[in-house]
């Protein structure tokens, strides 16, 4: 293989790495957004726990559209568990579900960050290799 062919091959490898890095960065951003959403949900549950039966609350109908409602039973929440199945949960149980999801997402985030770092190191090594070939 000629030096020129080897350089072309390394450049293609670098481009593939760049694409993979971009995909990992997109995944990282999505997971960070989900973590932020879960944190906001957890804060909302903490505020919900301060409410009592008969308290007036704003019920979200759509983005930016609310209806006033009266809370009947603050010790019971309806939680979607998937496949359009809804079950009764206490606020504590709902918080536990959110905490578990948060933990799983944090673990996934750490894996993505680790893969990003490994790929960046590989890309730097490949770049150094290309620099050496160009001389």
N, C-alpha and C positions, 0 to 999 in steps of 0.2 A: 504494500500500500504506500502510495506516495505521501509526502508531507502535506501536500495540498488536499488530497483525499481525506487524510486523517483530520486536518483542520475542519473540513466541511462536515465530517461526521461529528466532531466535537461541538461545532456550532449548532447542528441539529439537536444534539443532546441538550445543549444549553437552552434552546428554544422550547424543547419539551419540558425541561425543568421549570422554566419560567411560567409555562401554562399551568403546570401542576401547582406551583407556588401560588398563582393567582386563584386557582380553585380552592386551595386550602385557606387562603385569606378570606375568600367569600364565605366558606364554611365557618371560619372563626367569627366573622362579623354576624352571621345568622345566629350562632350559638350565644354570642354576647347579647344580642337583641332579646333572645328568649330568656336569658338569665335576668335581664333588666325587667322584662314583662313579669316574670315570676316574682321578682322582688316587689314590684308594684302591687301584684295580687296579694302577696303576703302582708304588705302594709295595709291594704284594703281590708283584709280579714281582721287585722288587729283593731282597726277603727270600728269594724262591724261588731266586734265583741264588746265594745263600750255601749252599744245600743240596748234599749229595753223594748219590751212589747208596747205597742202604741206610739212609738216614736215615728215621726214623719221622715221619710227618706226620699231621695231622688232615684228613680228607677230608669236606667238607660234604655231607651227604645231603639235608638240608632246613634250613629256618630254625631254627638253634639245635640241630641234630642232626648229630653228627659220627661218623665211623668212623676208627679208626686204620688207617694204610696204610704200606707201605714203598715209598719212592721207588726206581724202577728205573732211569730214565734222565732225569736232570735237564737234559740238553741238548736235550730234545725236548718240545714242548708241542703239544697238539691245539687248534687254533683254528677256531672257527666263522666261516666267511666268508660266510654267508648261504645261503638256500635249503637249509638243513639239510646243507650241505657242510662237511666238516671236513678241514683240512690240517695237516700237520706244520710246525711253526715252531720256531726256536730262541728262547730267552728274549729275545735281542737283537732278533730280527725281531718278536716279539710286542710288545716295548716300542716299537718304531718304529711299529707299527700304532696303539698307544694314543696315542703322541705326535701322529701325524697326525690322529687323531680329536679329540684335545684342541685342536689348532690350529684345526681346522674349527669346533669348538664355540665357541672363543674369538672367532673371526671373526663367527659368528652372534650371539653375545652382544653384541659391539660394535655390530652393525647394529641390534639390538633396542634397546639403550640410546640410540643415536642417534635412532631413530624415537620413542622415549619422550620424549626431550628436545624434539624438534620438535613433537610433539603437545602437550606441556605448555606450550610457548611459544604455540602457537595457542590453547590453552584460556585462557591468561592474557590474551591479546589480546582474545578473545571476551568474557571476563569483564569486562574494562575497558570494552569496547563496551557491554555490558549495563548496567554501572554508569552510564555516561554517558547511556544512554537513559532510565534510571529517574529521572534528575534532572528 
